[in-house]
Amino acid sequence: MPEPFSPATTAALAAFNAATGDLLMPSERDHPFIPVILGMITLSPQTVAQALDIPLNTLVSVQSFEHFFAPLTTRQPWHTTDDLPTLVGFAGLRDTLAAYLRDPVVYRFGEGTVIVLIIGYLDDGTVAGVQTKVIET
């Protein structure tokens, strides 16, 4: 039976669930964001891959937190008023993750179907964040 989460981890998980809501990561096929708790690990592509059972030979790229969220939160000329709630939702997710995570980073694992993790350290040292997928062709 898994050990219960610390109060800090429980609070972060609840906040991540609330912030992800019905947001979908835009790509060729939109995917939801899922909160993840990876435990007390050192934050690196290798340790994250091991924690998620991703083969270590999987292509990985690292992206800054700011670079990931910039296109999702910046209003563009082609956006309509219908797009505004989504922009606000992504800004809320960004702000929630920034409030809970130290040293947030984005790891992208794979090609074609890419597993995207936006993760960092919680105050208690646990690595946590959210996961989604993007389809790139």
C-alpha positions, 0 to 999 in steps of 0.5 A: 500500500503506497504511503500517504502524501505529505500535506504539501503534496496533497495541496499541490495535487488538489491545486493541479487538478483544479487548474487543469480542469478541462484544459486540452493541450492543442496538437493534431489530437488534443490531450488532457493534462494529468497531475503527476507525483514522481516522488523524491527523485533528482530532477533529470531526464534520466530519472524522470524517464525511469520513474515513468517507465519510459525507455532510456533510449527515447529521444528527450528534449528540454524546454523552459517553463516560460517558452512552453507557456508563451504561445498558450497564454499570449493573445494573437490576432487570429484569436476570437472571443471564444478563445479567451477562456482557454488563454485564461485557463492556460495562464491559470495553469501556468500561475498555479504550477509556478506557485507550487514548483521550484525550478519548473522545467518541461521535458518532452519524450519521444517523436510523433507522439510526444509525452510532455511533462511540466514538473519541478520540486514541491516545497517538501522536495517531491517532484510533481507537476502535470503530464500531457501528450502532443501529436506531431507529424 
